[in-house]
Each structure stands twice: as structure tokens, then as C-alpha cells.
Amino acid sequence: MPKLELLPAVDVRDGQAVRLVHGESGSETSYGSPLEAALAWQSAGAEWLHLVDLDAAFGTGDNRDLIAEVTGAMDIKVELSGGIRDDASLAAALATGCRRVNLGTAALESPEWVAKVIAEHGDKIAVGLDVRGTTLRGRGWTRDGGDLYETLARLDAEGCARYVVTDIAKDGTLEGPNLGLLRDVCAVTDRPVVASGGVSSLADLRAISLLVPEGVEGAIVGKALYAKEFTLEEALKAVAA
Ligand SMILES: O=C(O)c1ccccc1N[C@@H]1O[C@H](COP(=O)(O)O)[C@@H](O)[C@H]1O
């Protein structure tokens, strides 16, 4: 059985690595330099980095140069999220050398463009399904964007390669992942799913690992690492077992 991939997160707001609670603007705790954080996760053995431009996601500017600098400094695979909504922002994201990008708002508001870039770029495109209940949220998670399962069916039909599923109610809370949501999504798609939101312990990671046979490929870990609930080395060991 393949092991669960771990993607430590670096979310960037106003040039700083931050964690939010429920993705709410203004709930930031700052953790300093994004480059230092990313390099620390790489040194600890990460194979992936989940790098988010929160200003671009919220529409409060962007950290594009910094994101490109961090991505360029990485030897590991980078997944980029936040504000990738049109040809220019997608070209800038892909030009960083990242392995793939996550589209959020665009998948809700620009379905024709998303179908086009999925056809053009294949598995370099993932879609972030950020949900409250089963309602998708876009524009920095501030606006409703339709039903999770209807959107998933459309994206599946368009050939979307992968989904990053975030339970907003869990994100940044250290309350544990929404395993039911992950199971429900895996039950209706054959595409790999990356779990996001709520991881608080090594036990949570082991619980997500049990969903690998159902289609969960990876887990994004944020707050728990920054709050030192466990180390990345411990997490990698826990999912390797
Ligand atoms: O990661 C977060 O905490 C987050 C919080 C609020 C909004 C977005 C967030 N992150 C990721 O950004 C993209 C969505 O950006 P966009 O809608 O495409 O501009 C998505 O992957 C979110 O999970």
C-alpha cells in the first residue's frame, strides 16, 4: 500500500508565514520567514511543500515574488495555491517551477477556463475543494460557490487529476480531520484526494493513512507543526509504518 504523502504548509500573508483559524482574515498567528519555514520542512525530510499566497486568495495584494523565491529555493516538490484565477496568474505560478497548482475560486466562478487549463496542463492542475458542510467557498472562503458534489462531478468529467479537500470548520483548529468528508469524497471520485484541515496529532495522521486504500493520497499539515504538537520527522515516521 502506498504511504500517505505529507505536505507541510507555508501560508504567506504580508510577507510572513502565518496560520489562520477557519481561514478567517485577521486570525493570523505569525511564524516569521516563509523561506526559513520552507527550508526547515525540507531539511526535516518533507517531499512536498504546500505553499499558499493568502493575500492573493483574499484579494489583498499578493506575495508573488516571495512565493517564486521560496519555490525556487526548494529541491522538493511544491504545490502552489492562492489567487490562481486566470492565464496570467497561472503562467506566473507555473513559471516558478512548482510541481502543481491548486485552483479554488476559479473552479467555482470560471468553469470554462478551468476546463481549458485542465485539458492543457493535466496533473499540474489540482482543484481545492474548500467546504463548509457540503457548500464550497471561494474568494478567501468568504463566498458560497455551490454544491461540493455537483462541482466534483463536473470537474471529474473534465478530467481534473486531483482534489485538495479542506473542511473550513476544521482548518487551523487542531480539532482533528473530517474523516467522514474524506470518505464521502473518495466514494464519488476515482481521483486522488489530499486531505486538509484539522490535523492535530500523529493519531490523526494514522487515521488519514487508513483512508489511502479509499483514495486519500496525502495530508496537508499546518498548525500542528507550527504549534509543535509533533515534529515533521515524527509525522513522516508515523505514516511510513
Ligand atoms: O489555506 C488557507 O488557510 C486559506 C484560507 C483562506 C483562503 C484560501 C486559503 N488557502 C487556499 O487558497 C486556495 C484558494 O485560492 P483561490 O480561491 O484559488 O484564490 C485554495 O487552495 C485554498 O485551500
Ligand as a Chemical Component Dictionary entry (heavy atoms), coordinates in Angstrom:
data_LIG
# 
_chem_comp.id                   LIG 
_chem_comp.type                 NON-POLYMER 
_chem_comp.pdbx_formal_charge   0 
_chem_comp.three_letter_code    LIG 
# 
loop_
_chem_comp_atom.comp_id 
_chem_comp_atom.atom_id 
_chem_comp_atom.alt_atom_id 
_chem_comp_atom.type_symbol 
_chem_comp_atom.charge 
_chem_comp_atom.model_Cartn_x 
_chem_comp_atom.model_Cartn_y 
_chem_comp_atom.model_Cartn_z 
_chem_comp_atom.pdbx_ordinal 
LIG O1  O1  O 0 -5.117 27.886 3.246  1  
LIG C1  C1  C 0 -5.835 28.700 3.838  2  
LIG O2  O2  O 0 -5.793 28.821 5.089  3  
LIG C2  C2  C 0 -6.768 29.572 3.061  4  
LIG C3  C3  C 0 -7.592 30.435 3.747  5  
LIG C4  C4  C 0 -8.453 31.242 3.053  6  
LIG C5  C5  C 0 -8.482 31.184 1.682  7  
LIG C6  C6  C 0 -7.683 30.336 0.971  8  
LIG C7  C7  C 0 -6.806 29.504 1.647  9  
LIG N1  N1  N 0 -5.955 28.640 1.016  10 
LIG C8  C8  C 0 -6.006 28.047 -0.249 11 
LIG O3  O3  O 0 -6.009 29.019 -1.309 12 
LIG C9  C9  C 0 -6.592 28.415 -2.434 13 
LIG C10 C10 C 0 -7.749 29.216 -2.926 14 
LIG O4  O4  O 0 -7.301 30.377 -3.552 15 
LIG P1  P1  P 0 -8.146 30.921 -4.783 16 
LIG O5  O5  O 0 -9.570 30.873 -4.351 17 
LIG O6  O6  O 0 -7.843 29.998 -5.912 18 
LIG O7  O7  O 0 -7.639 32.292 -4.953 19 
LIG C11 C11 C 0 -7.144 27.077 -2.027 20 
LIG O8  O8  O 0 -6.234 26.049 -2.400 21 
LIG C12 C12 C 0 -7.225 27.201 -0.513 22 
LIG O9  O9  O 0 -7.201 25.945 0.105  23 
# 
loop_
_chem_comp_bond.comp_id 
_chem_comp_bond.atom_id_1 
_chem_comp_bond.atom_id_2 
_chem_comp_bond.value_order 
_chem_comp_bond.pdbx_ordinal 
LIG O1  C1  DOUB 1  
LIG C1  O2  SING 2  
LIG C1  C2  SING 3  
LIG C2  C3  SING 4  
LIG C2  C7  DOUB 5  
LIG C3  C4  DOUB 6  
LIG C4  C5  SING 7  
LIG C5  C6  DOUB 8  
LIG C6  C7  SING 9  
LIG C7  N1  SING 10 
LIG N1  C8  SING 11 
LIG C8  O3  SING 12 
LIG C8  C12 SING 13 
LIG O3  C9  SING 14 
LIG C9  C10 SING 15 
LIG C9  C11 SING 16 
LIG C10 O4  SING 17 
LIG O4  P1  SING 18 
LIG P1  O5  DOUB 19 
LIG P1  O6  SING 20 
LIG P1  O7  SING 21 
LIG C11 O8  SING 22 
LIG C11 C12 SING 23 
LIG C12 O9  SING 24 
# 
